[in-house]
Amino acid sequence: MTIEVGTKAPDFELKTQHGETVRLSDFRGEKNVVLLFYPFAFTGVCTGELCALRDELPKFVNDDVQLLAVSNDSPFSLRVFAEQEGLEYPLLSDFWPHGEASRAYGVFDEEKGCAVRGTFIIDKEGVVRWAVVNGLPDARDLNEYVKAIDTL
């Protein structure tokens, strides 16, 4: 079950495509977080979504907001994917224990072994303020993220 708006966001510790450790709690009191779960690197819809974020990056990575994109791919795959697509924001690996963060947010598809398209806007106090979950084939609307961020 997906976590609800108004609840405390589950903390996690994941590695980036560069092997750096990122904790959600590192941003508390500092930045709002756009936490985006996506199924797999190198797939059509995911690549389109992540490249659209890249093209609008100042809206999602600035003094007030940090974008964190999470998949169940290995950090090594994510590094190649980021380099290939010019993605300069953190791609976090929820590879092992497999899907632990995705499960904590209620967006892990046990049958497929990957996260579905879940997006959570988390405020500086660590509370989920906006959420949307789409099925595997359904791309998200970036404009909705921007509207949600503007309400914080």
PyMOL commands that set and color helices and strands:
alter all, ss='L'
color gray80, all
select helices_A, chain A and resi 24-27+44-55+57-59+75-85+100-104+142-150
alter helices_A, ss='H'
color red, helices_A
select strands_A, chain A and resi 13-16+21-23+32-37+65-71+91-93+108-109+114-115+117-122+128-134
alter strands_A, ss='S'
color yellow, strands_A
deselect
rebuild
show_as cartoon
